[in-house]
């Protein structure tokens, strides 16, 4: 019963798109019509500016954490807590409120990974931020973060439950799949950089 409650809340909470909401309130339009067409923080920066992009990023991170906090409050198992976070990410990617067309889930995955495995996420996050600063490719930094966080957890953090690591790899696989077009552009040297006006994430 508690698992079902946690999973349902996680999906509907994850499905709330703050980038869509802010763009609708400010521009009276759908953010998915602009820039990359993605309902996420990077496209929000392009459409509404840095201030709103940071706000969207923080809120998307927090909704993943909030969903998992509910699972913890319900005293679910390691599997239950981790799966609750994954379902929140799925809600962000395929939101029922917006015709199942959401973002790529990176910010919500950040919240999910930071709560599950903070130290590995911190190390991967530093590397990802450095890569973004050097290359200006947000997609590359995002992929490095979601892939290397569970890798570092598996390699260097034996105290982290196997359930958490397994589900984190599932989240990484989902992120890689959602970024498949970005990966192709990166390989061709055609990926857009921060500050450019074409597609980047």
C-alpha positions as CSV (number, residue, x, y, z in Angstrom):
1,X,0.0,0.0,0.0
2,X,2.7,2.5,1.0
3,X,4.7,1.6,-2.1
4,X,1.8,2.4,-4.3
5,X,1.2,5.7,-2.5
6,X,4.8,6.7,-2.8
7,X,5.1,5.7,-6.5
8,X,1.9,7.6,-7.5
9,X,2.9,10.8,-5.6
10,X,6.4,10.6,-7.1
11,X,5.0,10.4,-10.7
12,X,2.6,13.3,-10.3
13,X,5.1,15.4,-8.5
14,X,7.8,14.7,-11.0
15,X,5.4,15.5,-13.8
16,X,5.1,19.2,-12.7
17,X,7.1,21.2,-15.3
18,X,8.3,24.4,-13.8
19,X,9.9,25.5,-17.1
20,X,6.5,25.1,-18.7
21,X,4.7,26.9,-15.9
22,X,7.0,29.9,-15.8
23,X,7.0,30.3,-19.6
24,X,3.2,30.1,-19.7
25,X,2.9,32.7,-16.9
26,X,5.5,35.1,-18.4
27,X,5.3,34.7,-22.2
28,X,1.8,33.2,-22.3
29,X,3.2,30.4,-24.5
30,X,4.6,26.9,-24.5
31,X,8.4,26.6,-23.8
32,X,8.5,23.6,-26.1
33,X,7.9,26.0,-29.1
34,X,11.2,27.7,-28.5
35,X,14.9,26.9,-28.7
36,X,15.6,23.2,-28.4
37,X,11.9,22.4,-27.7
38,X,12.9,20.9,-24.4
39,X,11.1,21.7,-21.1
40,X,14.1,22.1,-18.9
41,X,16.5,24.5,-17.3
42,X,18.8,25.0,-20.3
43,X,16.0,25.9,-22.6
44,X,14.5,28.1,-19.9
45,X,17.8,30.1,-19.8
46,X,17.4,30.6,-23.5
47,X,13.8,31.7,-23.3
48,X,13.5,33.5,-20.0
49,X,17.0,34.2,-18.9
50,X,19.5,32.9,-16.2
51,X,17.4,33.9,-13.2
52,X,14.5,31.7,-14.2
53,X,16.7,28.9,-15.4
54,X,18.4,28.7,-12.0
55,X,14.9,28.7,-10.3
56,X,13.7,25.9,-12.6
57,X,16.9,23.9,-12.0
58,X,16.5,24.2,-8.2
59,X,12.8,23.3,-8.2
60,X,13.3,20.3,-10.5
61,X,16.1,19.1,-8.2
62,X,13.9,19.5,-5.2
63,X,11.0,17.7,-6.6
64,X,13.1,14.6,-7.0
65,X,14.3,14.9,-3.4
66,X,10.8,15.6,-2.1
67,X,9.4,12.4,-3.7
68,X,12.2,10.4,-2.2
69,X,11.7,12.1,1.2
70,X,8.1,10.9,1.2
71,X,9.3,7.4,0.5
72,X,11.7,7.6,3.4
73,X,9.0,9.0,5.7
74,X,6.9,5.9,4.7
75,X,9.9,3.7,5.8
76,X,10.2,2.0,2.4
77,X,13.1,-0.3,1.7
78,X,16.2,0.8,-0.2
79,X,14.6,-0.5,-3.4
80,X,11.4,1.5,-2.6
81,X,13.2,4.7,-2.0
82,X,15.3,4.4,-5.1
83,X,12.4,3.4,-7.4
84,X,10.4,6.3,-6.0
85,X,13.1,8.7,-7.2
86,X,13.3,7.0,-10.6
87,X,9.5,7.3,-11.0
88,X,9.8,11.0,-10.3
89,X,12.3,11.3,-13.1
90,X,9.9,9.3,-15.4
91,X,7.2,11.8,-14.4
92,X,9.4,14.7,-15.5
93,X,10.3,13.0,-18.8
94,X,6.7,11.8,-19.6
95,X,4.4,14.2,-17.8
96,X,0.7,13.4,-17.9
97,X,-0.2,17.1,-17.6
98,X,1.6,18.1,-20.8
99,X,0.8,15.4,-23.2
100,X,3.7,13.2,-22.0
101,X,6.2,15.6,-23.6
102,X,8.6,16.7,-20.8
103,X,12.2,17.4,-20.3
104,X,15.2,15.1,-20.2
105,X,15.1,14.7,-16.5
106,X,18.7,15.8,-15.7
107,X,17.8,18.2,-12.8
108,X,15.5,15.7,-11.2
109,X,18.2,13.1,-11.6
110,X,20.6,15.4,-9.8
111,X,18.3,15.5,-6.8
112,X,17.8,11.8,-7.0
113,X,21.5,11.0,-7.1
114,X,22.5,13.5,-4.5
115,X,20.0,12.0,-2.0
116,X,21.0,8.4,-2.8
117,X,24.8,8.8,-3.0
118,X,25.9,12.3,-2.0
119,X,29.7,11.8,-2.1
120,X,29.9,10.1,-5.5
121,X,27.4,12.6,-6.9
122,X,29.6,15.5,-5.5
123,X,32.7,14.2,-7.2
124,X,30.9,13.5,-10.5
125,X,29.3,16.9,-10.2
126,X,32.6,18.7,-9.9
127,X,33.9,16.9,-12.9
128,X,30.7,17.7,-14.9
129,X,30.8,21.4,-14.0
130,X,34.5,21.6,-15.0
131,X,33.7,20.0,-18.3
132,X,30.8,22.3,-19.0
133,X,33.0,25.3,-18.1
134,X,35.8,24.1,-20.4
135,X,33.7,22.9,-23.4
136,X,30.4,24.8,-22.9
137,X,28.5,21.6,-23.7
138,X,25.8,21.2,-21.1
139,X,24.8,17.8,-22.5
140,X,28.3,16.4,-22.1
141,X,28.4,17.5,-18.5
142,X,25.0,16.1,-17.8
143,X,25.9,12.7,-19.3
144,X,29.2,12.6,-17.4
145,X,27.4,13.3,-14.1
146,X,24.6,10.8,-14.5
147,X,26.9,8.0,-15.7
148,X,29.9,8.5,-13.4
149,X,27.9,9.0,-10.2
150,X,26.8,5.3,-10.0
151,X,30.2,4.2,-11.4
152,X,32.0,6.0,-8.5
153,X,29.4,4.6,-6.0
154,X,30.0,1.1,-7.2
155,X,33.8,1.5,-7.2
156,X,34.5,3.5,-4.1
157,X,31.4,3.4,-1.8
158,X,30.7,-0.1,-0.6
159,X,28.4,1.3,2.1
160,X,25.9,2.4,-0.5
161,X,23.1,-0.2,-1.0
162,X,23.2,-2.3,-4.1
163,X,19.6,-1.3,-4.8
164,X,20.5,2.3,-4.9
165,X,23.3,1.7,-7.3
166,X,21.2,-0.5,-9.6
167,X,18.4,2.0,-9.9
168,X,20.9,4.8,-10.4
169,X,22.3,2.9,-13.4
170,X,18.7,2.7,-14.7
171,X,18.4,6.4,-14.4
172,X,21.7,6.9,-16.2
173,X,20.5,4.6,-19.0
174,X,17.3,6.7,-19.3
175,X,19.3,9.9,-19.5
176,X,21.6,8.5,-22.2
177,X,18.6,7.5,-24.2
178,X,17.0,10.9,-23.9
179,X,20.3,12.5,-24.9
180,X,20.8,10.2,-27.9
181,X,20.4,13.1,-30.4
182,X,22.9,15.2,-28.4
183,X,25.4,12.3,-28.4
184,X,25.2,12.1,-32.2
185,X,25.8,15.9,-32.5
186,X,28.7,15.7,-30.0
187,X,30.3,12.9,-32.0
188,X,29.9,15.0,-35.2
189,X,31.2,18.2,-33.5
190,X,27.8,19.8,-34.2
191,X,26.4,20.1,-30.6
192,X,25.4,23.6,-29.6
193,X,27.2,25.3,-26.7
194,X,26.0,27.5,-23.9
195,X,25.2,31.0,-25.2
196,X,24.5,29.9,-28.8
197,X,21.0,30.3,-30.1
198,X,20.6,26.8,-31.7
199,X,19.8,23.5,-30.1
200,X,22.0,22.2,-27.3
201,X,20.0,20.1,-24.8
